[in-house]
Amino acid sequence: MSFRIEEKILINKYQLSEFKEYLVSKGVEQLYNTRKINNLYFDNTQFQMYNDSIEGCLPRKKIRLRNYTDQKSFLEIKISSTEGRFKTSNEISEEKTHHMKNVGFFDKDYGPCKAVLYVEYFRSYYKFNDIRITIDKDINYFSKDRKFLGIDRNQIIELKAPIQKNLNELLRDFPIPRSRFSKYTNGLEKLLEH
């Protein structure tokens, strides 16, 4: 398990080209072509993962099925703890993906969890020294039965760095205010409004 620092920056679509120009000026390299990501989030009947996220409880986790443009599916578990954040990601078979979508997933901390929310978006990947930068745009939210719930006006920049990274250096390289943001909590709030 490898802990890391994760910081989020929210910008609007009009600031996106300015931010990309800033990346070019710093000599940031693009790692991969932009690709579409489709996440299916799970939670228990009390929405405990959502509530833990809102309250900022530690430790907490998010469980999701992630599917990329190439159609491979991954079971991802993101854990936030006092030591930092880390993620496990394991490719799973089409049969197991189908089973999870229909039956759910049992988690040792949260118990039986069912599919709750789809989140789709486009992600671009960059690297600057030991910092990985992702930009998520066109974030769309859907219920588990694929009913459209809304689109997010924000573009999300994530800075991911090794846990030993000097935070002052990270702020110097990217002097933009940080924000709390969770696609899952935002999407679930849209779901609960319907």
N, C-alpha and C positions, 0 to 999 in steps of 0.2 A: 504494500500500500504506500502510495506516494502523495503526501500532503502538498497543497499548493495554495498560493494567494489567488483569489479571484476578486477583481474589482469591476464594477459596472458603471458605464457612462451612458446617459440617455441624451440623444439628440433628435431633432426633428429632421424631416426629409430634406429641408432646405440647407441644413448644416452639414449634410453628408458629404457633398462634393468638397467643401472646405476642409473637412476632416481627412478625406482621402488625399487632398493636396498636401496637407501637413505630413501624412505618412510618407509621401513621395519625397518631401523635403528632408526627411530624416533618413532616407535610404532604406526604408522598410521594404522587405521582399514579400511578394505574394507567394503563399505556399501551395495552394490548390485553386482550381477554378471554382467559381461560385456554384453551390449546389443546393438543391431543395431538401429540406429536412421535414419529416413528419413524425411527431411525437404523440404517443398515446399515454396519458398519465393515469396512474392508479391511486386509489385511496380507500380507506375503510368507510363504513356507513356513517361514522361520526365526522368524517372529513378531518381526521386528526393531523394528517400531514399538512393540510392547508392551515389549520389552526396553529400548529407548531411554527409554520413559516411566518404567519402574521405576528405571532407573539415573540418571534426570535428565539425560541427555545433551543437549547443545545443539550445533547445532540439531537439532530433531526435529519430526516431523509426525504428524498423524492424518488419514486419508482416509476420508470417509464419504459415503453417499447419505442425504440428509435429505428426509423427506416430512412435510408438514404436513396438518392436517385437510382442507384444500382439495384434496389429492391431487397438487399440483405437486411435482416432485422437483428437488433441487438437489445438485450435486456440491460438497462443501465440503472444503477443505484447510486445516487449522489448523496453523500453524507457531509453534513456540516457539524463540526465538533469544536471544542475549545482549542484543539491542536491545529486546526485549519480545515480545509475542504479536500475531499478526494472523491473519485468516481470509479466504480467498477463498470466494465462494459464487456459483455459476453455475447458473441453471435449465437443466435438460437434458430432452430429449424422452423420451417414453415408450419409444421404440425404443432409445435409448441406455441408458436405465435398465435395460431388460430385458437388453440385451447385457452391461452391467456385472455384473448379478446372476448371470448364467450363465457368462460368460467371464472377467470380472475387469477389471483396470485396470493399465496400465503406468505406473509412476512413475519419473522420472529418477534419484531417489536410492535407492529401495527395490526397483526392478525390477518383475517381474510380481507383482501382488497380487490375491488372491482374496477373495471375500466370506467373512467369518469369523463375525460376531456381530450380532444385532439387539438394539437397546436401545430400549424404548418408555417414555414418561413423559408427565406433564402439566406444562406450564410456564406460570407467571404472570409478567407483565412490569410493571415499575415504573420510575419515574424520579425522581431527587432531584438537583436542580441539574444538574451535568454527569456524574452517576453513573447508570448503568443497572443495575437490580437484577432478577435473575430468580430465581424459586423453582421448583425441579424436585421433584416428588413422585410417588409410586407408580411408581418406577423398576423395570421388569421386564426381565429378560434372557432371550434366546432364542438357540438355535443358528441357523446359516444355514438349516437345514431346518425352523425354527420350533418346535423342541423347547424347552419351558419349562425354564429353568435356575435360576430363583429371582427373588426380589424383594429390593430393597435397603431396609434399615430406615431409612436416612438420608433426610432431605430436604436438598437441596443449594441453598444460596444462593450466587449469583455476583454479585460487584460488578465492574462493568466501567467503567473510567474512562480518560480520555485519558492518554497516556504522560507528559505534563508535570504530572499531578496530584500535589499534595503528599501523600505517604504519611501524614504525621502528621495531616493534615486528614481523610483517608479513615478512619484509625483512630479519630479523635475522633468522627466522625459515626456510625461503626458499631463500637463498642468491644466486639467479640466475637472470640474467638480464631479465627485463620485455620487452614485445613487443606489438605493436599494431597489431591486426590480426582480420580479419572478413572473415568468410567462404562465406558470401554473396558477399562481394566486390570482393574477389578473384575469385569466381565462375562466377560472372557477367563479369569480365574482360576476362575470358576464353570464355564466350559466345559471347562477342562483337568481339573477334578475329576471330571467325568462320564466 
